[in-house]
Amino acid sequence: MMFTRRVMAVFLVLGTLLLVFAVGCGPKPPCLVPPEQVEQAQVETDEVQSELAETDAELESVEKELNAKQAELGQLKGKPEELEKKLEHLKKGSGRE
C-alpha cells in the first residue's frame, strides 16, 4: 500500500510537470513601452557609447602623459642642487637678480 502511494505521487508530479511544459506559462503580456521610446533610448545609448569610447581614448592619452611626467619627476628628485643652479641661471637671464 505504501508503494502504491509513492508510485501515484511520482506519477502525479510527473503528470503535473508534463502539463506545465505542454501548456506553457501563457501568452506574453503586451509591451507597455511605445516603439518610438525604444528607438530614442537606443539612439541615446549609441551616443553615450561613442562618448565613452572618446573618453577612454583621452584617458589613455592623459595616463601616458602622467606616466612620462612622473618618470621625469623621479629623475629630477635626486638632483636638487643642479635644479637650484638652473633656477639661478634662469633668474639672472630674466633680470630678476
ZANU-403464 format. One record per atom (N, C-alpha, C): residue number from 0; residue in three letters; x, y, z. Coordinates in pm, 1 decimal. Layout:
N
{NUM, 'ALA', {X, Y, Z}},
...
END
This chain:
97
{0, 'MET', {81.8, -118.5, 0.0}},
{0, 'MET', {0.0, 0.0, 0.0}},
{0, 'MET', {86.9, 125.9, 0.0}},
{1, 'MET', {194.6, 124.6, 75.4}},
{1, 'MET', {285.5, 239.2, 81.3}},
{1, 'MET', {352.9, 259.5, -53.3}},
{2, 'PHE', {386.0, 147.3, -120.1}},
{2, 'PHE', {449.4, 152.7, -251.4}},
{2, 'PHE', {354.5, 215.4, -353.6}},
{3, 'THR', {228.7, 182.8, -346.2}},
{3, 'THR', {129.7, 235.4, -439.5}},
{3, 'THR', {114.2, 386.1, -423.3}},
{4, 'ARG', {117.0, 434.5, -303.3}},
{4, 'ARG', {106.6, 579.2, -279.6}},
{4, 'ARG', {228.1, 652.6, -335.9}},
{5, 'ARG', {344.6, 592.6, -319.3}},
{5, 'ARG', {466.6, 655.7, -372.4}},
{5, 'ARG', {462.0, 661.1, -524.3}},
{6, 'VAL', {420.7, 551.1, -584.2}},
{6, 'VAL', {412.8, 546.9, -730.2}},
{6, 'VAL', {310.4, 648.2, -779.1}},
{7, 'MET', {198.6, 657.4, -713.8}},
{7, 'MET', {95.7, 754.6, -753.9}},
{7, 'MET', {146.3, 897.7, -735.9}},
{8, 'ALA', {220.2, 923.5, -629.2}},
{8, 'ALA', {274.7, 1057.5, -605.8}},
{8, 'ALA', {375.2, 1093.4, -715.0}},
{9, 'VAL', {459.1, 997.6, -753.6}},
{9, 'VAL', {557.2, 1021.7, -859.6}},
{9, 'VAL', {485.1, 1050.1, -990.9}},
{10, 'PHE', {382.8, 970.1, -1023.8}},
{10, 'PHE', {307.1, 993.2, -1146.6}},
{10, 'PHE', {234.2, 1127.3, -1143.8}},
{11, 'LEU', {183.5, 1164.5, -1029.9}},
{11, 'LEU', {114.6, 1292.5, -1016.3}},
{11, 'LEU', {211.5, 1408.9, -1041.7}},
{12, 'VAL', {328.9, 1400.1, -983.5}},
{12, 'VAL', {429.8, 1505.2, -1003.1}},
{12, 'VAL', {473.6, 1510.2, -1149.1}},
{13, 'LEU', {503.3, 1393.7, -1207.2}},
{13, 'LEU', {544.4, 1389.2, -1347.3}},
{13, 'LEU', {433.9, 1440.4, -1439.3}},
{14, 'GLY', {310.0, 1401.9, -1410.7}},
{14, 'GLY', {196.8, 1449.0, -1490.9}},
{14, 'GLY', {181.2, 1599.1, -1483.5}},
{15, 'THR', {197.7, 1654.9, -1364.3}},
{15, 'THR', {188.2, 1799.6, -1346.5}},
{15, 'THR', {298.9, 1870.7, -1423.3}},
{16, 'LEU', {420.4, 1820.0, -1415.5}},
{16, 'LEU', {532.4, 1880.3, -1488.4}},
{16, 'LEU', {510.2, 1873.8, -1639.3}},
{17, 'LEU', {463.8, 1759.5, -1689.2}},
{17, 'LEU', {435.9, 1746.3, -1831.7}},
{17, 'LEU', {326.8, 1843.5, -1875.7}},
{18, 'LEU', {225.3, 1859.5, -1794.5}},
{18, 'LEU', {116.2, 1951.0, -1827.4}},
{18, 'LEU', {166.5, 2095.5, -1832.8}},
{19, 'VAL', {250.9, 2133.5, -1737.2}},
{19, 'VAL', {306.3, 2269.5, -1735.2}},
{19, 'VAL', {393.2, 2292.5, -1858.8}},
{20, 'PHE', {477.0, 2196.1, -1893.2}},
{20, 'PHE', {562.9, 2211.9, -2011.4}},
{20, 'PHE', {481.8, 2211.5, -2140.2}},
{21, 'ALA', {376.4, 2134.7, -2146.4}},
{21, 'ALA', {295.1, 2126.7, -2268.0}},
{21, 'ALA', {214.5, 2254.9, -2288.6}},
{22, 'VAL', {156.8, 2307.1, -2181.8}},
{22, 'VAL', {72.2, 2426.3, -2192.3}},
{22, 'VAL', {156.8, 2552.7, -2191.8}},
{23, 'GLY', {261.1, 2555.4, -2115.0}},
{23, 'GLY', {344.9, 2674.6, -2103.8}},
{23, 'GLY', {288.5, 2769.6, -2000.6}},
{24, 'CYS', {344.5, 2888.1, -1998.5}},
{24, 'CYS', {304.0, 2986.8, -1899.1}},
{24, 'CYS', {197.4, 3081.6, -1952.1}},
{25, 'GLY', {160.4, 3068.5, -2076.0}},
{25, 'GLY', {59.5, 3156.8, -2132.1}},
{25, 'GLY', {123.3, 3259.3, -2223.1}},
{26, 'PRO', {40.8, 3340.5, -2286.6}},
{26, 'PRO', {94.6, 3440.3, -2380.3}},
{26, 'PRO', {169.3, 3551.1, -2306.4}},
{27, 'LYS', {261.6, 3611.3, -2379.3}},
{27, 'LYS', {336.7, 3722.5, -2320.3}},
{27, 'LYS', {245.1, 3844.0, -2310.1}},
{28, 'PRO', {261.0, 3921.3, -2204.3}},
{28, 'PRO', {180.4, 4043.1, -2193.8}},
{28, 'PRO', {229.9, 4145.7, -2296.4}},
{29, 'PRO', {143.9, 4234.9, -2339.1}},
{29, 'PRO', {185.6, 4335.1, -2437.0}},
{29, 'PRO', {287.9, 4431.2, -2376.8}},
{30, 'CYS', {378.2, 4479.3, -2461.1}},
{30, 'CYS', {481.6, 4573.3, -2416.8}},
{30, 'CYS', {417.0, 4709.1, -2394.5}},
{31, 'LEU', {443.6, 4769.2, -2280.4}},
{31, 'LEU', {383.7, 4897.9, -2246.5}},
{31, 'LEU', {464.5, 5016.1, -2297.0}},
{32, 'VAL', {585.5, 4989.8, -2348.8}},
{32, 'VAL', {672.2, 5096.4, -2397.2}},
{32, 'VAL', {651.6, 5111.5, -2547.4}},
{33, 'PRO', {619.8, 5232.6, -2592.8}},
{33, 'PRO', {599.4, 5252.5, -2736.8}},
{33, 'PRO', {730.5, 5235.6, -2814.5}},
{34, 'PRO', {722.1, 5190.7, -2940.5}},
{34, 'PRO', {843.1, 5168.6, -3020.7}},
{34, 'PRO', {929.1, 5294.1, -3037.3}},
{35, 'GLU', {866.5, 5411.0, -3043.1}},
{35, 'GLU', {942.7, 5535.6, -3058.0}},
{35, 'GLU', {1034.3, 5558.5, -2938.0}},
{36, 'GLN', {983.2, 5527.4, -2821.1}},
{36, 'GLN', {1062.6, 5545.4, -2699.7}},
{36, 'GLN', {1179.4, 5446.9, -2697.3}},
{37, 'VAL', {1157.7, 5326.5, -2746.4}},
{37, 'VAL', {1264.6, 5226.8, -2752.4}},
{37, 'VAL', {1372.5, 5273.5, -2849.4}},
{38, 'GLU', {1331.7, 5324.8, -2966.0}},
{38, 'GLU', {1428.1, 5374.7, -3065.3}},
{38, 'GLU', {1506.6, 5493.4, -3010.6}},
{39, 'GLN', {1437.9, 5584.5, -2942.5}},
{39, 'GLN', {1505.9, 5700.2, -2884.3}},
{39, 'GLN', {1608.0, 5656.0, -2779.3}},
{40, 'ALA', {1571.3, 5559.2, -2698.3}},
{40, 'ALA', {1664.7, 5508.7, -2596.8}},
{40, 'ALA', {1785.2, 5443.6, -2663.5}},
{41, 'GLN', {1763.7, 5374.8, -2775.5}},
{41, 'GLN', {1874.5, 5311.8, -2847.2}},
{41, 'GLN', {1968.9, 5417.1, -2904.2}},
{42, 'VAL', {1913.1, 5525.2, -2960.7}},
{42, 'VAL', {1996.1, 5633.6, -3014.4}},
{42, 'VAL', {2078.4, 5697.2, -2902.9}},
{43, 'GLU', {2014.4, 5722.7, -2790.3}},
{43, 'GLU', {2086.0, 5782.2, -2676.8}},
{43, 'GLU', {2195.7, 5688.8, -2626.9}},
{44, 'THR', {2167.0, 5559.5, -2624.9}},
{44, 'THR', {2266.8, 5461.8, -2582.2}},
{44, 'THR', {2386.3, 5462.2, -2676.4}},
{45, 'ASP', {2360.6, 5469.0, -2806.6}},
{45, 'ASP', {2469.4, 5473.8, -2904.2}},
{45, 'ASP', {2555.6, 5598.3, -2884.9}},
{46, 'GLU', {2490.9, 5712.9, -2858.6}},
{46, 'GLU', {2565.4, 5836.6, -2835.0}},
{46, 'GLU', {2653.6, 5825.7, -2711.1}},
{47, 'VAL', {2598.3, 5769.9, -2605.4}},
{47, 'VAL', {2674.7, 5755.5, -2481.0}},
{47, 'VAL', {2792.5, 5660.7, -2501.3}},
{48, 'GLN', {2770.9, 5552.5, -2576.7}},
{48, 'GLN', {2880.6, 5459.1, -2602.0}},
{48, 'GLN', {2989.7, 5524.8, -2685.4}},
{49, 'SER', {2950.8, 5609.9, -2778.8}},
{49, 'SER', {3050.1, 5681.8, -2859.5}},
{49, 'SER', {3130.5, 5777.8, -2772.3}},
{50, 'GLU', {3061.5, 5850.6, -2684.9}},
{50, 'GLU', {3130.4, 5941.9, -2592.5}},
{50, 'GLU', {3223.0, 5864.7, -2498.7}},
{51, 'LEU', {3179.1, 5748.3, -2456.1}},
{51, 'LEU', {3261.8, 5665.4, -2368.0}},
{51, 'LEU', {3389.7, 5622.0, -2438.0}},
{52, 'ALA', {3379.5, 5585.4, -2564.2}},
{52, 'ALA', {3498.7, 5544.5, -2639.8}},
{52, 'ALA', {3595.5, 5661.3, -2652.3}},
{53, 'GLU', {3542.7, 5782.0, -2679.9}},
{53, 'GLU', {3628.4, 5900.5, -2689.4}},
{53, 'GLU', {3695.0, 5930.1, -2555.4}},
{54, 'THR', {3618.4, 5918.9, -2449.0}},
{54, 'THR', {3671.9, 5946.4, -2315.0}},
{54, 'THR', {3778.5, 5843.7, -2277.4}},
{55, 'ASP', {3757.0, 5719.5, -2314.4}},
{55, 'ASP', {3857.7, 5616.2, -2286.9}},
{55, 'ASP', {3988.2, 5647.0, -2359.1}},
{56, 'ALA', {3978.6, 5693.3, -2484.8}},
{56, 'ALA', {4098.8, 5727.7, -2560.4}},
{56, 'ALA', {4169.7, 5846.8, -2496.1}},
{57, 'GLU', {4091.8, 5945.4, -2454.1}},
{57, 'GLU', {4150.1, 6062.7, -2388.2}},
{57, 'GLU', {4215.2, 6023.5, -2255.7}},
{58, 'LEU', {4150.0, 5936.0, -2181.1}},
{58, 'LEU', {4205.4, 5888.7, -2053.8}},
{58, 'LEU', {4337.9, 5818.3, -2076.1}},
{59, 'GLU', {4345.1, 5736.6, -2178.1}},
{59, 'GLU', {4469.4, 5665.6, -2208.1}},
{59, 'GLU', {4581.2, 5764.0, -2240.7}},
{60, 'SER', {4548.5, 5867.1, -2317.0}},
{60, 'SER', {4648.2, 5968.3, -2352.4}},
{60, 'SER', {4697.0, 6042.3, -2227.7}},
{61, 'VAL', {4603.1, 6079.7, -2141.7}},
{61, 'VAL', {4639.7, 6152.3, -2019.8}},
{61, 'VAL', {4722.1, 6063.3, -1927.1}},
{62, 'GLU', {4688.7, 5935.3, -1920.1}},
{62, 'GLU', {4766.7, 5843.8, -1835.6}},
{62, 'GLU', {4909.7, 5830.5, -1887.2}},
{63, 'LYS', {4927.3, 5825.7, -2019.2}},
{63, 'LYS', {5062.5, 5819.4, -2075.1}},
{63, 'LYS', {5140.5, 5945.3, -2040.4}},
{64, 'GLU', {5074.2, 6060.4, -2052.5}},
{64, 'GLU', {5140.4, 6187.3, -2019.6}},
{64, 'GLU', {5176.4, 6191.5, -1871.0}},
{65, 'LEU', {5085.4, 6144.7, -1785.9}},
{65, 'LEU', {5112.0, 6140.7, -1642.2}},
{65, 'LEU', {5231.4, 6051.5, -1611.6}},
{66, 'ASN', {5236.6, 5935.1, -1673.4}},
{66, 'ASN', {5349.7, 5844.2, -1650.2}},
{66, 'ASN', {5481.0, 5908.7, -1693.5}},
{67, 'ALA', {5480.6, 5981.1, -1806.0}},
{67, 'ALA', {5601.4, 6048.3, -1852.6}},
{67, 'ALA', {5643.6, 6155.8, -1752.9}},
{68, 'LYS', {5547.8, 6234.6, -1704.0}},
{68, 'LYS', {5579.3, 6340.5, -1606.2}},
{68, 'LYS', {5630.3, 6280.7, -1475.4}},
{69, 'GLN', {5569.6, 6169.5, -1432.6}},
{69, 'GLN', {5615.8, 6107.2, -1308.8}},
{69, 'GLN', {5756.6, 6051.2, -1324.9}},
{70, 'ALA', {5787.1, 5998.6, -1442.6}},
{70, 'ALA', {5922.1, 5948.1, -1467.2}},
{70, 'ALA', {6021.8, 6064.2, -1464.7}},
{71, 'GLU', {5982.6, 6175.9, -1525.6}},
{71, 'GLU', {6070.2, 6295.0, -1525.5}},
{71, 'GLU', {6088.8, 6346.7, -1383.7}},
{72, 'LEU', {5981.3, 6348.8, -1307.7}},
{72, 'LEU', {5989.7, 6393.3, -1168.6}},
{72, 'LEU', {6081.0, 6301.7, -1088.4}},
{73, 'GLY', {6071.2, 6171.5, -1112.1}},
{73, 'GLY', {6157.0, 6076.8, -1042.0}},
{73, 'GLY', {6303.9, 6100.4, -1072.4}},
{74, 'GLN', {6334.3, 6138.5, -1196.7}},
{74, 'GLN', {6474.0, 6166.9, -1232.6}},
{74, 'GLN', {6522.5, 6296.4, -1167.6}},
{75, 'LEU', {6432.7, 6394.7, -1155.8}},
{75, 'LEU', {6475.0, 6524.6, -1101.7}},
{75, 'LEU', {6479.7, 6526.6, -948.9}},
{76, 'LYS', {6414.0, 6434.5, -883.1}},
{76, 'LYS', {6412.3, 6433.6, -736.5}},
{76, 'LYS', {6551.4, 6417.5, -677.3}},
{77, 'GLY', {6635.6, 6345.8, -741.8}},
{77, 'GLY', {6768.5, 6322.2, -686.7}},
{77, 'GLY', {6867.8, 6432.3, -717.9}},
{78, 'LYS', {6827.4, 6540.3, -782.7}},
{78, 'LYS', {6921.7, 6643.9, -825.4}},
{78, 'LYS', {6877.9, 6784.2, -780.3}},
{79, 'PRO', {6858.3, 6808.0, -651.6}},
{79, 'PRO', {6813.1, 6941.4, -609.9}},
{79, 'PRO', {6918.6, 7050.3, -632.6}},
{80, 'GLU', {7045.6, 7017.9, -615.9}},
{80, 'GLU', {7148.6, 7120.7, -633.5}},
{80, 'GLU', {7155.7, 7165.9, -778.9}},
{81, 'GLU', {7148.4, 7070.5, -868.4}},
{81, 'GLU', {7154.4, 7102.4, -1011.4}},
{81, 'GLU', {7034.3, 7187.8, -1052.3}},
{82, 'LEU', {6918.9, 7156.8, -996.3}},
{82, 'LEU', {6799.1, 7233.5, -1028.1}},
{82, 'LEU', {6808.1, 7376.0, -973.4}},
{83, 'GLU', {6865.1, 7389.9, -855.4}},
{83, 'GLU', {6881.5, 7523.7, -798.4}},
{83, 'GLU', {6976.3, 7606.9, -884.0}},
{84, 'LYS', {7083.1, 7546.6, -937.5}},
{84, 'LYS', {7175.3, 7618.1, -1024.7}},
{84, 'LYS', {7103.8, 7663.4, -1152.8}},
{85, 'LYS', {7022.6, 7575.2, -1209.2}},
{85, 'LYS', {6947.4, 7612.1, -1329.6}},
{85, 'LYS', {6851.6, 7726.2, -1300.6}},
{86, 'LEU', {6788.5, 7723.7, -1183.5}},
{86, 'LEU', {6695.8, 7829.2, -1145.2}},
{86, 'LEU', {6769.4, 7961.9, -1130.9}},
{87, 'GLU', {6884.5, 7960.8, -1066.4}},
{87, 'GLU', {6964.0, 8084.1, -1051.9}},
{87, 'GLU', {7005.0, 8138.2, -1188.2}},
{88, 'HIS', {7045.6, 8048.8, -1277.1}},
{88, 'HIS', {7085.1, 8089.6, -1411.3}},
{88, 'HIS', {6967.7, 8153.0, -1487.0}},
{89, 'LEU', {6849.7, 8094.7, -1471.5}},
{89, 'LEU', {6730.8, 8148.1, -1537.4}},
{89, 'LEU', {6690.1, 8282.7, -1478.6}},
{90, 'LYS', {6704.8, 8298.0, -1347.3}},
{90, 'LYS', {6671.8, 8425.9, -1284.2}},
{90, 'LYS', {6765.1, 8535.4, -1330.8}},
{91, 'LYS', {6894.4, 8504.1, -1345.4}},
{91, 'LYS', {6989.6, 8602.7, -1392.6}},
{91, 'LYS', {6959.2, 8643.8, -1535.3}},
{92, 'GLY', {6919.1, 8550.0, -1617.6}},
{92, 'GLY', {6888.1, 8579.5, -1756.9}},
{92, 'GLY', {6761.6, 8661.9, -1772.9}},
{93, 'SER', {6671.8, 8654.0, -1676.2}},
{93, 'SER', {6546.3, 8728.0, -1688.2}},
{93, 'SER', {6555.7, 8866.1, -1626.4}},
{94, 'GLY', {6664.9, 8898.4, -1559.2}},
{94, 'GLY', {6683.9, 9029.5, -1499.5}},
{94, 'GLY', {6622.7, 9043.3, -1361.3}},
{95, 'ARG', {6592.7, 8936.9, -1297.1}},
{95, 'ARG', {6533.3, 8943.4, -1163.3}},
{95, 'ARG', {6638.8, 8969.2, -1056.9}},
{96, 'GLU', {6758.7, 8924.6, -1082.8}},
{96, 'GLU', {6862.9, 8945.2, -981.1}},
{96, 'GLU', {6974.5, 9027.2, -1034.7}},
END
